[in-house]
């Protein structure tokens, strides 16, 4: 796919569009005022029989309402011309001032200057993650990056999404991530990873190809919105492709910053023929583990099974301490071999699996 083929250019940011409109109006009005002013200067010099310099001097002090009184029109025609200059000149100055004030009040200039400051901050980033697309998936990925204190910058064609990110104190840029120039501005050559979460697979592929061209060592994590595009994205240069139907942005973020961990977890969840697995067990009233601390159950020592977490009602206890008591109704989340888990079920009286359990929180 040729990166030069697409491209419907996104509209410029709203602040820039407003400023451009104001400048166009000022340009038209200024041309009209200059024409009127030049005509008045010519006619004033003709009817008042003044030199060009004196005529210009009289015109300037008239427009700016100085009126020293040292030079005044003496003819009826000259007085009419001065009146016309007063109305148009003072009106133009008032209009110019109001437009400038409006521009400043609405924050257009401030936003543009702020955008330049933002670009300078982005240019200083190193070993950061670029998030392309600030929709639901991209926002979820950003929350995970924030939790892991990983520096990042977001990009989206939607200015409102970028502004929301900036208001939170984070870096963002309005633009089209499929363009090489935008990726360059985002520091793709110095980034450690890029998360591509655009709504269209064609755009995801373009960004993947561009990022790989610009940085051979960057880790590219992308989402496939269609099943048949998963292998295409991998061939385009993606290190990790989130399959269709999997919308967890946190999964994308973890794949970008902790690839070995997420790869291991994916293998545990997906490989049916793998001896190691994750499993959850319900502690029933008849179970011999009730009201015992974990260190006295022998789960690890006898069966080689690790207790990763305990789900107690709505409360999740990750990495429980050896002194943590197991209560009736607890669900222990464990990691170990299938054979040893079967032995544990037989000897300890735990039940498995727990099909009716609903664990709150985000899935992987």
N, C-alpha and C positions, 0 to 999 in steps of 0.2 A: 504493500500500500504506500502510495507516494504522499509524503507529508505536505506537499505543496498543493494537493488537490483540494481539499475541503474548503474552503474555509469561508464560512460566513463570519465576518468579523464581529465581535461583541461590541455593543455601543459603548462609548466612552463613559467614565464614571459620572454620576449625577453632578457633583460639584464642578467638574470640568465643563459639562454641558451648560450649566447655568452661567458660568463665567464666560464661555464662548458667546452665549446669547447676549449677555450684557455688553461685551466688547463689540459685537456686531451692531447693536443699537447705538452705542456711543460713536462708532465709526460713521454710521449714516448721518446721525445728528451733527457730528463734528464737520463733516463735509458740507452739509447744508449751511451751518453757521459760518464756516469759513468763506463760502461763496457770498453770503449776505454781507459779512464784514468787509470783504475785499471790494464789493460793489459800493458799499457805503463810503469807504475810504476814497475811492475814485470820485464818486459824486460830490462828496464833501469838499475835496480839494478843488474840484471844478467850479462849484458854486461860490465857495468862500475865497477863491483865488489864493490858496495857501500852498506852500511848498510841500513836498511829499512827507518830509520829516514832521513838520508842524501838523499836517493832516493826521498822520499816524499817531502823534502825541495826543491830539484832541480825541481821536477815536479810542485810544487805550484808556485815558482817564475817564472817558464817558462810560465805557463798558464796565470798568471796575468802580464806578460811582465815586471817584476821588473828588473831581470838580474843584480844582484849585481856584478857578475864576480868572486865571491869567490869560486864558484863551477861550473865547466863546463864539458861537456862530452869530452872524449879524444879518443874514438873509433869511427870508421865510423858508426857502428850500433847504438851507443848511440846518435850520431848527427842526424841520420835519425829519431830515436824515438822522439827526442826533436822537430824536425821539424813537425812531425805528431801531437805532443801535441800542438804545437803552432797553427797549422791550425784548429784543432778540438776544442781546448779549447777556443781560442780567438773567433772563430766562434760561439761557444755555448754562451759565455758571451754576444756577440753582439746580438744574436738572443733573448736571455732572456730579455735583456734590451729593445729591440724594441717591444717585445710582451707586456711587462709591460707598456711601454709608450703608446702603442696603447690602452690598456685596460683603462688607465687613461684618455686619450684624448677622447675616445668615451663615457666616463662617466659611465662605468659599475660599478666601485667601488663606485663612488659617488652616483649612483642611488640605489645601494644596501644599503649603509649606510643611504641614505635618506629614504628608505623603512623602516628601523628600527626606525628611528626618527618618521616616520608617524605612525607606530604601537604603539609607546609610547604615541603619542598624542591621538590616538583613545582610548587607554586604560584609559585615563583620562576623557573621555566623560561621562556625566550623563544626564538623561532625554532628550536624543537625539533621532533622527529618523534615522533608517537604510533604505536605498533605494537599493533594490535588482534589478539589471538590469538598465543599463544606456543607453537604447535605446531612442526612441522618447518619449515614455510615461514617462519613468524614468527621463529623462532630463527635461520634462515639470514639473514634480512634484518637482524636485530640484529647478527650478526657483521660484516656489511658496514658497518653504521653505526659500529660500534666501530672498524673498520679505517680509516674515513674521519673518525674523531674528531667525529662528529656527535652532539650531545646528543639523548637520546631517553628515552621512558618507555613501558613495556609494560603491557598489561592483559590479564587472562584470568580466567575463572571458576574455574580450577583453582589452588588456593592453592599446591600443591607447585611448579608451574611458576613462579609469582611469587616464591616463596621462593628457588628456585634462582637466579633473576636477582638478587635482593637479596644473596644470599651472594657473588655475583661483584662486588658493589659498585655495582650499577646500580639505577635507580629502577623500581618496578613497583607496580601496584595490583590488588587482587583485586576483581572486579566484572563487571558486564554492560556491554559497550561499546555496546550498542544504546540505553542510557538516556542521555538528555541530561544528567542530573545528573552521571553518571560522566565524560562527555566534558568537562563544565565543570571538574570536579576535575582532569582531566588537562591543563588549560590549552589547550583546543582553540582558543580565541579568539586565543591568542598563538603558536600552533604554525605552522611553515612547511609542514609536510606530515603526512599520516596514511597509514599502511600498513594496509590492511584485509585480514587473512588468516584470517578465520574459516572453519570447515568448511562452513557453510551459506550459500548464496547469498542467502537471505532476510535473514539477519543482516547480510551484507555490504552489501546494499542499504539496510537500515535505518541502518546506521552512515554510509554514504555520504550519504544524505539529511540525517541529523542534522548531520554535520560541515559540509555545504554551507550548511545553514540558520544555523549558529552562526558560521561564518567564510567569507565569500564569497571570500576570497583564498587559502585553504588549498589546497595541492596534494594531491589525493586519488588514491592508487594502490591498486587493489584486484584481487583474484583472482576469476575466474569459474570455478566448478566445473562449470557446464553451458554448452554452446555457445550455447544460445538466450538466456542471461542476459547475454552480453557487451554487446549493444546496450542492454539495460535498465539495466545498471549505468552505462553512459555517459550515458544519459538522466537517470539519478538524480543525476548530478553528478560522476562520476568523471573525472579527467583522463587516467588511464591504466588500462586493463584488461588484465591478464595473461590470455591465453586458456587455455581448458581444456586440460589435459595438460601445461601449462608450470608446473612446481613450483619453479623457482628463486627462493628468497627473496632472493638477492643482486640479481636482476633487479628485484624490487620496490623494494628499497632504493635502487638506483641511479636508478630512475625517479622516486623521491621527492626525491632530493638533487641529481641531475644530469640533469634531464629532456631538455635539448637533446642531450646526448651519447648518451643511451640511445635517443632518437628517431632520431638519425642512424644509429646502429648497426643498429637494427631495419630501417630503410629499406634499408641496404646488404645485409642478410641476406635480406630478403623481396622486394624489387623485382627481378623478372627482366628488366625492360626498362630498368633503370638502367645507364648506361654504366660507372660506377665500381663496382668490386667488390673483395671480399677473395678472395685465392687462395693456395694453398700449392703449393710446388714442391720436388721431390726432387732433391738434388744427387747425380747418379750418377757413377760412376768416370770415365766418358767425357766428363763435362761440362767445359767450358773454365773454369769458375769454381773448380774444386777447388784448394785451398791458396792462394787469393787473398784478400787483405783486401777488405772490401766497397767501400772507396773506389776500388779499382782495377778493379772489375768493370764500372763504368759503368751499373749497373742504374738508378740515379736520373738520371744525366746524359743517357744515351742514350735511355732508354725512359720516363722520368718515373714510375718505379715505386718506391714506398717500401717498404723492408724494416722491417716492424714487429717481428718476432721471429724467433728461430731455435730450432727444436726439435732438440736434439741428444741422442738417446737418451731418457732420462727427465728430462733437464735442459732447462728452457725459459729462453732468454736473451731477455728483452724489451728493446726499443729498443737493439739492438746498436750498439757504437761503430764508426766507420768503419774502425778497425784490426782488427776482428774477422775472423779467417780463416774461410772457408767450407770445411768438410771433407766428405769422401765420406759419404753417408748423412744429411747434415743436411737438414732440411726448413725452407725459408724461408717465412715467412708475410708476404705482400705486399699492398699496396693500390695500385690504379691503374686505368687504363681497360682495357677488354677488348681493344681493338685493339693497344695497346702491349704487353700481356702476350702476345698471340699472336706478335708480332714477337720478343719476348724468348725464347719457347720455340724458335722457328725458329733464331735466331742463336746462342744460348748453350748449347743442348743440355740444357736442364732439362726434366723431365717433369712433366706436370700432367694431371689432378688425382691426388692420392695417396689412392686409395680405401681402401687397407689401413691407413693411419696411425691410431693410437689415441693421442690426446694426453691425458695425465693432467690431472686437475683438473676444476673445475666448468665446465659449459657456461653460456653466456648464456641 
